[in-house]
Amino acid sequence: NYFYGYGQGGNSGSEPTQSGEGSGVLMSEQNGKTYILTCAHVISDGDSFSVTLNDGSKEDAQLVGFDSQTDIGVLSINKTGLKIAEFGNSDKLVVGEQVIAIGCPGGLEFMNSLTSGYVSALARPISSNIGYDNECIQIDAAINPGNSGGALVNTNGEVIGINSAKYSDTDVEGIGYAIPVTAVREIIDDLMGRKTIVEVPVEERGYLGIRTTSVDDTTATNLSMPKGDYVYTIYEGGAAAATDLAEKDIITALDGQKVKDQDDLVQLLSA
């Protein structure tokens, strides 16, 4: 219902309410579908999706999946023969390299806007909306609401980042962020390889196949239990299912490093 000021408020009628607009990159073509890379926060709250292509035509889209930690999401449309983007290696970026950001700041009214700038910093730790740091590309090209999910390209025209206005600080000018594509390639492949629509749970970041909840100070004191990460589901076929880990266990350490809550476990698994 809320995304950077678009679609605020409730809806008492039967007509659907637009919850947000964002940008996307035509990523690949498989099995009669074209897959579109975008940001998770653009699509995660939606029930139905429409993609406006470069020529102005509209296509109904299907949600493939998203990962809130890396802010990466994937949609698909039942159309092929489109111009697929070329991807580069974001690990080869250097500070001072020129880059170009493409997207729709403010929505379709400013579709296909282009801003240019330079790489200001690499591996800049930026906190996501679920509390985990992502190492982003910091740029001085303008990134505004609606740019999220759009391409950050190098001077060879290769996509090396996905712009994310969610990470940009509106109080500071000349600072924008993009998600480096090489760093999230495994997440993208994972989303594409799943047979059902999926939100990658933060607990699966290390692919343990468990669902957990933190044991905070109050709970630990009231129930006389240790602080840590309480396991309440172990998924069949997951990595944890083949171990001695059991439901109702509390994980208090991983490889000798203390685990005091769910955040610690996820960060250690993601390292």
Secondary structure, 3 states (H helix, E strand, C coil): CCECCECCCCCCCCCCCCCCCCCCEEEEEECCEEEEEEEHHHHCCCCCEEEECCCCCEEEEEEEEEECCCCEEEEEECCCCCCCCCECCHHHCCCCCEEEEEECCCCHHHCCEEEEEEEEEEEEEEECCCCCEEEEEEECCCCCCCCCCCEEECCCCCEEEEECHHHCCCCCCCCEEEEECHHHHHHHHHHHHCCCCEECCHHHCCCCCEEEEEECHHHHHHHCCCCEEEEEEECCCCHHHHCCCCCCCEECEECCEECCCHHHHHHHHHC
